[in-house]
Amino acid sequence: MGVVEAVDDHSCQLHVGADSASALVRMITSVDTDFFTLTSGPPGLADAFRAQAARCLHAICRGRRSLTPLLGRQAAT
């Protein structure tokens, strides 16, 4: 899937590539760990993460009138 490179005793860097931003998001989120600080990526990567997050929230919140309590006020805009 990719190459993992140790950064220090508590973190590592995962190098992956994909044909699309949404495929890259699926690859990154399939790793069973928290992640942050994406250093580079294709245009639209942030939007692809937002779309994936929205799909997941809708899956667990079906029937709720609003996702705003879960996402905060920014979700309403």
Residue pairs with C-beta under 8 A, 6 or more apart in sequence:
1 16
1 27
1 30
2 14
2 15
2 16
2 17
2 27
3 14
3 15
3 16
4 12
4 13
4 14
4 15
5 12
5 13
5 14
5 15
6 12
7 13
13 39
14 28
14 31
14 35
16 24
16 27
16 28
17 24
18 24
18 26
18 27
20 42
20 48
21 41
21 42
21 43
21 44
21 45
21 47
21 48
22 48
22 51
22 52
24 41
24 42
24 45
24 48
25 45
25 48
25 49
25 51
25 52
26 52
28 35
28 38
29 52
38 45
54 67
57 67
57 70
57 71
58 67
61 67
61 70
66 75
66 76
67 75
68 75
68 76
